[in-house]
């Protein structure tokens, strides 16, 4: 009788403990994947902030040459500020569709403003000999390349996280614990020239 009770208790313990351990392992795996995604976005955040900081310096150097183009310079600053604010929101919750879409839209506005700026700059040949402007343009281009590289790493992390999230039995743990599908980031970057 005692042996049967002990066996029954052992079987019940195994039936209860194994699913709990399985859930813990899946939960921890999802947390790790989500943290890798956040870390990957932090690399984008660093490079975007660097670019946002370079833009006012560039505009300051262009001001003496472009006295007749204050609207163009203002448009770039407004777009830069909009993109910077959108990046702050996205960095607060990487992968969340709302902030990520907002960032892509704001970056599109900034790309358009920068493209227009550099078309206008073509009308000022003396800018092409300004060493400071050339150096800043080179730094911005280098930063754009780093953003593209970081975006690819982020999107790889999103794919890895989403695949882990959607697999069975992972989704049985993901849904109740609030793990949500992450959003890919598609940024078209501007190659500047002076």
PyMOL commands that set and color helices and strands:
alter all, ss='L'
color gray80, all
select helices_A, chain A and resi 2-63+70-92+97-121+125-129+131-166+170-174
alter helices_A, ss='H'
color red, helices_A
deselect
rebuild
show_as cartoon
